[in-house]
Amino acid sequence: MTQEYTLGCGAPDQDTALPLSVDLEKETVITGVVRSGDEPVPGAYVRLLDATGEFTAEVVTSAGGQFRFFAAPGNWTLRALSRAGNGDATVSAERGLNQVAVTVTAA
Amino acid sequence: MSRDSVLVSADWAEKNLDTPGVVFVEVDEDTSAYDNGHIPGAVKLDWKKDLQDPVRRDFVNKEQFEALLSGRGIGNDDTVILYGGNNNWFAAYAYWYFKLYGHRDVKLLDGGRKKWELDARTLVKDPVSRPATSYTAGEQDRSIRAYRDEVVAAIGTQNLVDVRSPDEYAGRLLAPAHLPQEQAQRAGHIPTAISVPWSKAANEDGTFKSDDELRELYSAAGLDDGKDTIAYCRIGERSSHTWFALHELLGQARVKNYDGSWTEYGSLVGVPVALGDTPGEA
């Protein structure tokens, strides 16, 4: 399965455990849950924007509303679009696991 | 080139789900997306299993492509409507691939799966089977496919457009950020390539920007209309999206997609590589 990850651009299943090949000493993982109120939002489109606001990647949240990115240390913005509404969050990421919550609200 | 001849809206698609001669095709890397719900009547293509040779790094050949489309029930005269996840990256890749093998009438669903889902339009899990056809493909149209030697020769002479994210261009990331970053090849970009991330050609809901916005985007980025253009990304799917914008929407005649892209170029021995946010020297 590792090969699938390294060659493809399709978003891996956001609910699965981190692949064994992922080295948290080296990777900067940004992960979290999209919520509307207290409820997780599955099927939300979450994009990772860099410090200049440019698109870097996008994933669809899992049944539990989870998302995950492999980025680099620095400042990032998360932008979620969903049928329940849209929302943003920012994170200053360091190497290792970075948890961030995103809340969406109807416009 | 008229936008209507290469792009359909979600509204059009919804009204034409049962139109004879119109075949919807979902293209994803991850076929579980299709299996968990697809546009009614759509068949699926797996960009890797169906469109890549299983052994060497290249596309399936003409005969394999013919067998694939025949088996999926796609005929030479059908209007093929492609859509998929990742803002239509792989659908655009399949569009370019269908054009490479000479399919006459192929269009993209604007906004792809994402807009369809966000609009809460119908997705079904029903298995789809279409009667087999006897599809005949053309020889590959090499005028839209770039190989590594012409890419190296294009440094400093043609338009090279790097459509990856700014951090991949600069060499700070090696892959889109939804993927692990450990890779064999070097980071950076092809010297003299301008950076125009594919995402600048799309709206937040995955639809393409207007022709005027696209013209302004590429001209402001320094694309020279008088020169041939080669677009690349990491594995050739995001650059298919930009190829579609330049060649199909804006009607630029001489635009190629370099499907080897960074995973090939960044592994070549002896070629120049530029680091940082500027194009660099030839």
Interface residues (C-beta under 8 A of the other chain):
Chain A: Y5 T6 L7 G8 C9 G10 A11 P12 D13 P19 S21 V22 D23 K26 E27 I30 G43 Y45 L48 D50 T52 E54 F55 T56 A57 E58 V59 V60 R68 F69 F70 A71 A72 R79 L81 S82 R83
Chain B: D28 E29 D30 S32 W47 K48 G85 N86 N87 W89 F90 K114 E117 L118 A120 S165 P166 D167 R172 L173 A175 P176 A177 H178 L179 P180 Q181 E182 Q183 P197 S199 E204 D205 R234 I235 E237 R238 T263
